[in-house]
């Protein structure tokens, strides 16, 4: 967390405005998503802005984020930015924010950025992990941090079905009705299924995602893995372009935003892929 100023950041500071990027992780279970809503509705953004404004001595802070996660969805690598006239060290932004945040939200790094950096619009790709706990008995621990599946799942069938989603496709059949994306055409760079004890981890990276896209893909793959539909059904759903053909949207609890990719010029800090309880999981898709 260096306080050194890149040239363009120094120019911004010269006019009295600092652009700060933060890395943030959170457990989304008790929040109605990232985006700020009406007063009294708990959101990640509202909690962060309140904490950061205290660090800024009461000066309001407004955040922009890399991805607006839904209600009950988690993140181990959310990226946000804000502009402020208040000068603080990067360590002060991190430690001061955490002192004023609830225990289920943490700022993990801060970096002074050039004025043209934008957490959302400069992002080249985003990566999610969907964590399934596969066992007959529901887990007493991490009940809101994994998605419990009681049916035996055949991971090889799921892997075969997942091949249908890799590449550039129209994902209309996997978008929520309220999705506001301008285009349903997205490019999935990789979609890997990893077995880790009783966990099955769906690891997916794409240039962008539609609302509920990962959860709908997870729902289709679990249905195939349980033997309730053939492997070919995944591609058939994709080709229909109709949401109702894809079955039920999977629960949000197992979904984590784990990585956001930016151009090398920004040199943002990189941590291990989350979530924490899977920190030892091999990054089998790193070179995909």
Residue pairs with C-beta under 8 A, 6 or more apart in sequence:
1 90
1 91
1 94
1 109
1 110
1 111
1 269
2 90
2 111
3 89
3 90
3 91
3 112
5 13
5 112
6 112
6 113
6 114
7 114
8 114
8 115
8 116
9 18
9 19
9 112
9 113
9 114
9 115
11 114
11 115
12 18
12 19
12 114
12 115
13 87
13 112
16 85
17 83
17 84
17 85
17 115
18 83
18 84
18 85
18 86
18 87
18 112
19 81
19 82
19 83
19 112
19 113
19 114
19 115
19 117
20 81
20 82
20 83
20 84
20 90
20 93
20 110
20 111
20 112
20 113
21 79
21 80
21 81
21 110
21 111
21 112
21 113
21 117
21 119
21 266
21 268
22 48
22 79
22 80
22 81
22 82
22 93
22 94
22 97
22 107
22 109
22 110
23 77
23 78
23 79
23 107
23 108
23 109
23 110
23 268
23 269
23 271
24 44
24 48
24 75
24 78
24 79
24 80
24 105
24 106
24 107
24 108
25 74
25 75
25 76
25 77
25 78
25 105
25 106
25 108
25 274
26 44
26 74
26 75
26 78
26 104
26 105
26 106
27 74
27 104
27 105
27 144
27 145
28 34
28 44
28 69
28 70
28 71
28 72
28 73
28 74
28 75
28 252
29 72
29 74
29 104
29 144
29 145
29 253
30 42
30 104
31 42
31 43
31 44
31 47
31 71
31 72
32 41
32 42
32 43
32 71
33 43
33 44
33 68
33 69
33 70
33 71
33 73
34 43
34 44
34 45
34 65
34 67
34 68
34 69
34 75
34 78
35 43
35 45
35 65
35 68
36 43
36 45
36 46
36 49
37 43
37 46
44 69
44 75
44 78
44 105
45 63
45 65
47 101
47 102
47 105
48 61
48 63
48 80
48 97
48 101
48 105
48 107
49 60
49 61
49 62
49 63
50 100
51 96
51 97
51 98
51 99
51 100
51 101
52 61
52 63
52 82
52 93
52 97
53 59
53 60
53 61
54 96
54 100
55 88
55 92
55 93
55 96
55 97
55 100
56 84
56 86
56 88
57 86
59 84
59 85
59 86
61 82
61 84
62 82
62 83
63 80
63 81
63 82
64 80
64 81
64 82
64 118
64 119
64 120
65 78
65 79
65 80
65 119
65 120
66 78
66 79
66 80
66 119
66 120
66 123
66 126
66 257
66 260
67 78
67 120
67 123
67 126
67 209
67 257
67 260
69 75
69 78
69 255
69 257
70 211
70 212
70 252
70 255
71 252
72 144
72 251
72 252
72 253
73 252
73 255
73 256
73 257
74 145
74 255
74 256
74 257
74 275
75 256
75 257
75 258
75 274
76 256
76 257
76 258
76 271
76 273
76 274
76 275
76 276
77 257
77 258
77 259
77 260
77 271
77 273
77 274
78 257
78 260
79 119
79 123
79 260
79 262
79 268
80 119
81 113
81 117
81 118
81 119
88 96
90 109
90 110
90 111
90 112
91 110
93 107
93 110
94 107
94 108
94 109
94 110
97 107
98 106
98 107
101 107
108 269
108 271
109 269
109 271
111 268
111 269
113 266
114 266
116 122
117 266
119 260
122 262
122 263
122 266
123 260
123 261
123 262
124 207
124 261
124 262
124 263
125 189
125 205
125 206
125 207
125 260
125 261
126 205
126 206
126 207
126 208
126 209
126 257
126 259
126 260
126 261
127 203
127 204
127 205
127 257
127 258
127 259
127 260
127 261
127 273
128 203
128 204
128 205
128 209
128 214
128 255
128 256
128 257
128 258
129 201
129 202
129 203
129 204
129 255
129 256
129 258
129 273
129 274
129 275
129 278
130 147
130 201
130 202
130 204
130 214
130 215
130 218
130 250
130 254
130 255
130 256
131 145
131 146
131 147
131 199
131 200
131 201
131 202
131 254
131 255
131 256
131 275
131 278
132 146
132 147
132 148
132 149
132 153
132 199
132 200
132 201
132 202
132 218
132 222
132 254
133 139
133 142
133 146
133 147
133 148
133 149
133 198
133 199
133 254
134 149
134 151
134 152
134 153
134 198
134 199
134 200
135 148
135 149
135 150
135 198
136 150
137 150
138 148
138 150
139 146
139 148
142 277
143 253
144 253
145 253
145 254
145 275
145 277
146 199
146 253
146 254
147 218
147 250
147 251
147 253
147 254
147 255
149 222
149 226
151 222
151 225
151 226
152 226
153 200
153 222
153 225
153 226
154 225
154 226
154 227
155 193
155 195
155 200
155 225
157 224
157 225
157 227
157 231
158 193
158 200
158 221
158 222
158 224
158 225
159 193
160 231
161 220
161 221
161 224
161 225
161 231
161 233
161 234
161 235
162 191
162 192
162 193
162 202
162 217
162 221
162 234
163 191
164 234
164 235
164 238
165 171
165 188
165 191
165 204
165 217
165 234
165 238
166 188
166 189
166 190
166 191
167 187
167 188
168 185
168 186
168 187
168 188
169 185
169 186
169 188
169 238
170 184
170 185
170 238
170 241
171 184
171 185
171 186
171 210
171 213
171 238
172 184
172 241
172 242
172 243
173 216
173 237
173 238
173 239
173 240
173 241
173 242
173 243
173 245
173 246
174 210
174 212
174 213
174 216
174 217
174 220
174 237
174 238
174 243
174 246
175 181
175 184
175 210
175 211
175 212
175 213
175 216
175 243
176 210
176 211
176 212
176 216
176 243
176 249
177 243
178 211
179 210
179 211
179 212
180 211
181 208
181 210
181 211
184 210
184 241
186 206
186 207
186 208
186 209
186 210
186 213
187 206
187 207
188 204
188 205
188 206
189 205
189 206
189 207
189 288
190 203
190 204
190 205
190 285
190 288
191 202
191 203
191 204
191 217
192 202
192 203
192 204
192 284
192 285
192 288
193 200
193 201
193 202
193 203
193 221
194 200
194 201
194 203
194 281
194 282
194 284
195 201
196 278
196 281
199 278
200 225
201 278
201 281
202 214
202 217
202 218
202 221
203 284
203 285
204 214
204 217
205 259
205 285
205 288
212 249
214 255
215 249
215 250
215 251
215 252
215 255
216 243
216 246
216 249
216 250
218 250
218 254
218 255
219 246
219 247
219 248
219 249
219 250
220 229
220 233
220 234
220 237
220 246
220 247
221 234
222 250
223 229
223 233
223 247
224 230
224 231
224 233
224 234
236 245
237 245
237 246
256 274
256 275
258 273
258 274
258 275
259 273
262 268
272 279
273 279
273 281
273 283
